[in-house]
Amino acid sequence: MITLKEDTTWVGVSELRTNIDKILEQSKKHKVLIGRRNKPVAVLVSTERYEQIEQTLDLLEDIALGYLAKERDRGSKSSDYLDIEEAKKKIKR
C-alpha cells in the first residue's frame, strides 16, 4: 500500500486480496486506487463518499438540463411549444 497524496492510497490487486480488511478500513478515510501492472483499474471509496458523488452528479445534471431547456425556450418559435392550457384544450377536442 502506497500513499500517493493525503487523500489517496495505491494498492495492487494482489495486496487487495491479502489485506482486504485493512484496505476497506482505509477506504473509509480516503479513496483507494486499485492497480494492476502499475496501471489504475478501479477506485474504492466509502459508501458515504459514493452517495455524495452521486448527489453532486445528479445536481449537476439537473442544472445542465435546466440550461438546455432555457436555451431551447429562447431559440424556439412560439408555435413549437404549447403551454399546459393549450395542450389541455387540444386533448379535450
Secondary structure as UniProt FT lines:
FT   STRAND          2..5
FT   TURN            6..7
FT   STRAND          8..12
FT   HELIX           13..18
FT   HELIX           20..29
FT   STRAND          31..36
FT   TURN            37..38
FT   STRAND          39..44
FT   HELIX           47..75
FT   TURN            78..80
FT   HELIX           84..92
//
